[in-house]
């Protein structure tokens, strides 16, 4: 028999003692945790909102009609410049014409940076990189925009380049051809996405013959583009009148203002301005005036899940109901503490992704709820969402839930203004949507002023489940019969 040496015995005894003390120690700590750490179950208390102060801005009107806004912000050695150009549709309301005009608007905005003056696309990109900057452009439903950011020391040189891009774009044939190929490929991919199809059909049905009805151009409308059409559209629609340029950042106004006047003052308006579009422009749901909900079904054969949108027309951004509706949306479906998320996803497990949103544009807007669900529970998920719509309009939101929604909105708002680019972008929006110069300063106080009664009122007004529009993308063979329990079903494509 082997005998343990005395030193080995001491080591074993020591290990045993340490193990025993560790076990007993953990047990004691576990007991203390149960007794003293109930605080873990309680959410942290929100602090009082800090005072909100935007950098001072100064507005200057140029002779050509352009509005120039200067915002000094010396927190970082960077300057951001954004230009907004109203390009509201002049089409009569024909869907084909509206689609073709959207294709033109997109292409004109996207290609404006792909060649200017004597510079080709690569030359422009190389110059931007040399200056330590970024340059981008695009268009949304209400306006086209250009944005540049650059290290402060190179601001004036970047402004020269911006002026050349904005005033003298060349729209090279080769870049137009490349853009068309890429855009068509992107559209083909988008139309394989059920979420895109649901949103596209929802806008078309709810907005009717309004330009907002068109979410994206068709491949055919993009294929029909050519350089001559784009240049003609630029000449007639990209004008300084009603356009806005915001310059924000670390600059000397005594140098930047005259530079901006010299560069942007050369921008000339066309001899014949485009016709204005009425605010209403026949915006109206295909379900307007109906006494019952209607269901529109996009067949996607063999799909294991369905995407749906539920909603209707709501308000434009400047409408007095916008802020109460924004708070109502935060309660209903914005974030992981919202009612739709907690009920339809967490409690019932009907959907992985569920939310609601307010899309308030310059002339009109929508409110909708959306989700992706398994085919077999799609109708149950829709009914659960409709019940939440009704609940929001039938009973007052509890005080704490209401305050949580306000905190969420004001937190997002503050984050959006935490960067120089955010300040420039938000400021541009206030001008393009005609919201008033004090809009950003008063945003948080307007959110805080919303009452539970107002939330209930706007829910009853805009979340009308008795005349709601429901768009579903999924397998029609499995869904159509059951969807009929919600209202008349029409198949669309």
HELIX and SHEET records of a PDB file:
HELIX    1   1 UNK A    6  UNK A   36  1                                  31    
HELIX    2   2 UNK A   38  UNK A   41  5                                   4    
HELIX    3   3 UNK A   95  UNK A  111  1                                  17    
HELIX    4   4 UNK A  121  UNK A  130  1                                  10    
HELIX    5   5 UNK A  152  UNK A  154  5                                   3    
HELIX    6   6 UNK A  155  UNK A  167  1                                  13    
HELIX    7   7 UNK A  173  UNK A  190  1                                  18    
HELIX    8   8 UNK A  194  UNK A  207  1                                  14    
HELIX    9   9 UNK A  211  UNK A  213  5                                   3    
HELIX   10  10 UNK A  219  UNK A  223  1                                   5    
HELIX   11  11 UNK A  227  UNK A  237  1                                  11    
HELIX   12  12 UNK A  253  UNK A  264  1                                  12    
HELIX   13  13 UNK A  322  UNK A  333  1                                  12    
HELIX   14  14 UNK A  339  UNK A  340  1                                   2    
HELIX   15  15 UNK A  341  UNK A  347  3                                   7    
HELIX   16  16 UNK A  375  UNK A  377  5                                   3    
HELIX   17  17 UNK A  378  UNK A  394  1                                  17    
HELIX   18  18 UNK A  399  UNK A  416  1                                  18    
HELIX   19  19 UNK A  420  UNK A  432  1                                  13    
HELIX   20  20 UNK A  439  UNK A  449  1                                  11    
HELIX   21  21 UNK A  452  UNK A  462  1                                  11    
HELIX   22  22 UNK A  476  UNK A  483  1                                   8    
SHEET    1   A 6 UNK A  57  UNK A  61  0                                        
SHEET    2   A 6 UNK A  67  UNK A  72 -1                                        
SHEET    3   A 6 UNK A 244  UNK A 249  1                                        
SHEET    4   A 6 UNK A  78  UNK A  86 -1                                        
SHEET    5   A 6 UNK A 143  UNK A 151 -1                                        
SHEET    6   A 6 UNK A 133  UNK A 139 -1                                        
SHEET    1   B 2 UNK A 115  UNK A 116  0                                        
SHEET    2   B 2 UNK A 119  UNK A 120 -1                                        
SHEET    1   C 6 UNK A 351  UNK A 360  0                                        
SHEET    2   C 6 UNK A 365  UNK A 374 -1                                        
SHEET    3   C 6 UNK A 305  UNK A 313 -1                                        
SHEET    4   C 6 UNK A 469  UNK A 474 -1                                        
SHEET    5   C 6 UNK A 294  UNK A 299  1                                        
SHEET    6   C 6 UNK A 488  UNK A 492  1                                        
END                                                                             
